[in-house]
Amino acid sequence: LSPLLLLLLPFSNLSSQHLSPLASVPLVPIKSTQPIMTPLSQIHFPLHSQYKGNSGLPGMKGQKGGIPGMNGKQGEKGEPGSKGEKGDLGPAGVMGPLGPKGNPGSKGDNSKVRRSAFSAGLSKPFPPPNIPIKFDKILYNDQEDYNPSTGKFNCSIPGAYVFAYHMTIRGRPARISIVAQNKKIVKTRETLYGQEIDQASFLIILKLNAGDQVWLEVGRDWNGIYVSAEDDSIFTGFLLYPDDIFETLA
């Protein structure tokens, strides 16, 4: 084939209108065995940029890269972190076994406890007025601070005392006074007439010094205090606490 035909073979599938520019190229007769090449710069090819070729096949997967490096050395120990928040309270544990019984304590000393108390009843009704009422039926008087022959309580331990009475009243009114330190500290009244029977009660706390005396009196024409086999009239007193209670308990 001539060199020109070899050049035209790639365009053999093109239509005549695309090959029209080649019609103006003159054919040169071959007179020698050496091919005569026409410079490509003198050949005018049509522009075919609008014709895109098919995509090629994907290439083969490449080989893995170089050899992995050796493991690095372990780093230095880091600083301890900050203290965390306090956790929630856990559940209660199982109760432990009962411990051994302890040794008995030493015997206490009650020799320093100071006492003073009395309680006495009236044996005859309607006592005489304006003098100490003699409660001569002794119920309790271990310290003998109450004198039944005079009807007076004698304070031997300075401190606070409780005094109380419970009286049966019958047939006439009664005005009862509590006398301490030679003064009528309290005055009470019970109004009653006829054959009716009633009760009168009273309680008081007094601060006494050693040597002070306490008793009860009934007023004139107001001495309805009554006793019988069925009814009693009682006078009671006792030490609540001494003045030197803190020294006593030390």
WOHU-V306276 format. One record per residue. RES is the residue in one small letter. SS is DSSP state (H for helix, E for strand, L for the rest). PHI is phi in whole degrees, -180 to 180 (999 if undefined). OMEGA is omega in whole degrees, 0 to 359 (NA if undefined). Layout:
res:RES ss:SS phi:PHI omega:OMEGA
res:RES ss:SS phi:PHI omega:OMEGA
This chain:
res:l ss:L phi:999 omega:179
res:s ss:L phi:-79 omega:178
res:p ss:H phi:-57 omega:180
res:l ss:H phi:-68 omega:178
res:l ss:H phi:-65 omega:177
res:l ss:H phi:-62 omega:179
res:l ss:H phi:-72 omega:183
res:l ss:H phi:-88 omega:181
res:l ss:H phi:-56 omega:180
res:p ss:H phi:-61 omega:183
res:f ss:H phi:-107 omega:183
res:s ss:L phi:-68 omega:180
res:n ss:L phi:-88 omega:183
res:l ss:L phi:-86 omega:180
res:s ss:L phi:-76 omega:183
res:s ss:H phi:-67 omega:181
res:q ss:H phi:-71 omega:177
res:h ss:H phi:-78 omega:181
res:l ss:H phi:-95 omega:182
res:s ss:H phi:-59 omega:179
res:p ss:H phi:-64 omega:182
res:l ss:H phi:-80 omega:182
res:a ss:H phi:-65 omega:182
res:s ss:H phi:-85 omega:181
res:v ss:L phi:-81 omega:181
res:p ss:L phi:-75 omega:178
res:l ss:L phi:-89 omega:182
res:v ss:L phi:-103 omega:179
res:p ss:L phi:-69 omega:182
res:i ss:L phi:-88 omega:179
res:k ss:L phi:-116 omega:180
res:s ss:L phi:-139 omega:180
res:t ss:L phi:-79 omega:179
res:q ss:L phi:-85 omega:180
res:p ss:L phi:-68 omega:177
res:i ss:L phi:-98 omega:183
res:m ss:L phi:-99 omega:174
res:t ss:L phi:-83 omega:181
res:p ss:L phi:-60 omega:180
res:l ss:H phi:-64 omega:181
res:s ss:H phi:-68 omega:181
res:q ss:H phi:-94 omega:179
res:i ss:L phi:-96 omega:180
res:h ss:L phi:-100 omega:179
res:f ss:L phi:-97 omega:176
res:p ss:L phi:-71 omega:177
res:l ss:L phi:-79 omega:180
res:h ss:L phi:-124 omega:181
res:s ss:L phi:-63 omega:182
res:q ss:L phi:-81 omega:179
res:y ss:L phi:-104 omega:183
res:k ss:L phi:-95 omega:179
res:g ss:L phi:-74 omega:178
res:n ss:L phi:-73 omega:179
res:s ss:L phi:-69 omega:178
res:g ss:L phi:-79 omega:178
res:l ss:L phi:-71 omega:179
res:p ss:L phi:-65 omega:180
res:g ss:L phi:-76 omega:180
res:m ss:L phi:-75 omega:181
res:k ss:L phi:-68 omega:181
res:g ss:L phi:-75 omega:179
res:q ss:L phi:-77 omega:180
res:k ss:L phi:-65 omega:184
res:g ss:L phi:-67 omega:187
res:g ss:L phi:-66 omega:181
res:i ss:L phi:-72 omega:179
res:p ss:L phi:-61 omega:179
res:g ss:L phi:-75 omega:179
res:m ss:L phi:-74 omega:179
res:n ss:L phi:-64 omega:179
res:g ss:L phi:-76 omega:178
res:k ss:L phi:-72 omega:179
res:q ss:L phi:-67 omega:181
res:g ss:L phi:-73 omega:179
res:e ss:L phi:-70 omega:180
res:k ss:L phi:-66 omega:181
res:g ss:L phi:-76 omega:177
res:e ss:L phi:-71 omega:180
res:p ss:L phi:-63 omega:179
res:g ss:L phi:-74 omega:179
res:s ss:L phi:-69 omega:182
res:k ss:L phi:-66 omega:180
res:g ss:L phi:-77 omega:179
res:e ss:L phi:-71 omega:180
res:k ss:L phi:-66 omega:180
res:g ss:L phi:-76 omega:179
res:d ss:L phi:-68 omega:179
res:l ss:L phi:-67 omega:180
res:g ss:L phi:-76 omega:180
res:p ss:L phi:-67 omega:181
res:a ss:L phi:-65 omega:180
res:g ss:L phi:-77 omega:179
res:v ss:L phi:-72 omega:181
res:m ss:L phi:-64 omega:181
res:g ss:L phi:-74 omega:180
res:p ss:L phi:-69 omega:180
res:l ss:L phi:-67 omega:181
res:g ss:L phi:-74 omega:180
res:p ss:L phi:-70 omega:180
res:k ss:L phi:-69 omega:181
res:g ss:L phi:-75 omega:178
res:n ss:L phi:-74 omega:179
res:p ss:L phi:-65 omega:179
res:g ss:L phi:-74 omega:179
res:s ss:L phi:-73 omega:181
res:k ss:L phi:-67 omega:180
res:g ss:L phi:-72 omega:180
res:d ss:L phi:-111 omega:179
res:n ss:L phi:-101 omega:182
res:s ss:L phi:-69 omega:182
res:k ss:L phi:-88 omega:181
res:v ss:L phi:-73 omega:183
res:r ss:L phi:-103 omega:186
res:r ss:L phi:-129 omega:172
res:s ss:L phi:-162 omega:181
res:a ss:E phi:-161 omega:176
res:f ss:E phi:-158 omega:172
res:s ss:E phi:-156 omega:184
res:a ss:E phi:-143 omega:180
res:g ss:E phi:-114 omega:179
res:l ss:L phi:-89 omega:182
res:s ss:L phi:-98 omega:181
res:k ss:L phi:-131 omega:180
res:p ss:L phi:-78 omega:175
res:f ss:L phi:50 omega:180
res:p ss:L phi:-67 omega:179
res:p ss:L phi:-66 omega:185
res:p ss:L phi:-82 omega:170
res:n ss:L phi:62 omega:172
res:i ss:L phi:-139 omega:179
res:p ss:L phi:-58 omega:176
res:i ss:L phi:-75 omega:183
res:k ss:L phi:-92 omega:174
res:f ss:L phi:-84 omega:191
res:d ss:L phi:-101 omega:177
res:k ss:E phi:-99 omega:187
res:i ss:E phi:-74 omega:175
res:l ss:E phi:-103 omega:175
res:y ss:E phi:-156 omega:179
res:n ss:L phi:-166 omega:185
res:d ss:L phi:-62 omega:181
res:q ss:L phi:-85 omega:178
res:e ss:L phi:58 omega:176
res:d ss:L phi:-80 omega:176
res:y ss:E phi:-102 omega:181
res:n ss:E phi:-109 omega:182
res:p ss:L phi:-68 omega:180
res:s ss:L phi:-75 omega:178
res:t ss:L phi:-109 omega:183
res:g ss:L phi:76 omega:184
res:k ss:E phi:-111 omega:172
res:f ss:E phi:-95 omega:180
res:n ss:E phi:-110 omega:182
res:c ss:L phi:-78 omega:177
res:s ss:L phi:-109 omega:181
res:i ss:L phi:-124 omega:179
res:p ss:L phi:-64 omega:181
res:g ss:E phi:163 omega:180
res:a ss:E phi:-98 omega:183
res:y ss:E phi:-125 omega:175
res:v ss:E phi:-110 omega:176
res:f ss:E phi:-126 omega:181
res:a ss:E phi:-150 omega:172
res:y ss:E phi:-139 omega:174
res:h ss:E phi:-135 omega:186
res:m ss:E phi:-116 omega:170
res:t ss:E phi:-98 omega:183
res:i ss:E phi:-115 omega:181
res:r ss:E phi:-148 omega:169
res:g ss:E phi:77 omega:183
res:r ss:E phi:-156 omega:179
res:p ss:E phi:-70 omega:179
res:a ss:E phi:-141 omega:173
res:r ss:E phi:-122 omega:186
res:i ss:E phi:-112 omega:180
res:s ss:E phi:-122 omega:171
res:i ss:E phi:-100 omega:183
res:v ss:E phi:-109 omega:177
res:a ss:E phi:-142 omega:180
res:q ss:L phi:55 omega:177
res:n ss:L phi:63 omega:176
res:k ss:E phi:-132 omega:175
res:k ss:E phi:-77 omega:185
res:i ss:E phi:-76 omega:184
res:v ss:E phi:-136 omega:175
res:k ss:E phi:-129 omega:178
res:t ss:E phi:-128 omega:182
res:r ss:E phi:-137 omega:175
res:e ss:E phi:-130 omega:183
res:t ss:L phi:-95 omega:183
res:l ss:L phi:-154 omega:180
res:y ss:L phi:-133 omega:180
res:g ss:L phi:77 omega:183
res:q ss:L phi:-98 omega:180
res:e ss:L phi:-72 omega:179
res:i ss:E phi:-123 omega:180
res:d ss:E phi:-142 omega:178
res:q ss:E phi:-122 omega:177
res:a ss:E phi:-131 omega:182
res:s ss:E phi:-134 omega:179
res:f ss:E phi:-159 omega:178
res:l ss:E phi:-143 omega:180
res:i ss:E phi:-150 omega:175
res:i ss:E phi:-112 omega:181
res:l ss:E phi:-125 omega:174
res:k ss:E phi:-94 omega:184
res:l ss:E phi:-120 omega:172
res:n ss:L phi:-104 omega:178
res:a ss:L phi:-59 omega:180
res:g ss:L phi:97 omega:177
res:d ss:L phi:-69 omega:179
res:q ss:E phi:-123 omega:181
res:v ss:E phi:-134 omega:177
res:w ss:E phi:-155 omega:178
res:l ss:E phi:-115 omega:175
res:e ss:E phi:-134 omega:175
res:v ss:E phi:-119 omega:184
res:g ss:E phi:-79 omega:179
res:r ss:E phi:-67 omega:183
res:d ss:E phi:61 omega:177
res:w ss:E phi:-131 omega:185
res:n ss:E phi:-114 omega:181
res:g ss:E phi:-83 omega:180
res:i ss:E phi:-69 omega:190
res:y ss:E phi:-132 omega:173
res:v ss:L phi:-141 omega:176
res:s ss:L phi:-161 omega:178
res:a ss:L phi:-66 omega:181
res:e ss:L phi:-105 omega:186
res:d ss:L phi:-135 omega:181
res:d ss:L phi:-127 omega:171
res:s ss:L phi:-130 omega:191
res:i ss:E phi:-123 omega:172
res:f ss:E phi:-123 omega:186
res:t ss:E phi:-136 omega:174
res:g ss:E phi:-155 omega:177
res:f ss:E phi:-159 omega:178
res:l ss:E phi:-76 omega:177
res:l ss:E phi:-81 omega:172
res:y ss:E phi:-162 omega:180
res:p ss:E phi:-78 omega:178
res:d ss:L phi:-65 omega:182
res:d ss:L phi:-96 omega:184
res:i ss:H phi:-62 omega:182
res:f ss:H phi:-71 omega:176
res:e ss:H phi:-72 omega:181
res:t ss:H phi:-68 omega:183
res:l ss:H phi:-84 omega:183
res:a ss:L phi:-71 omega:NA
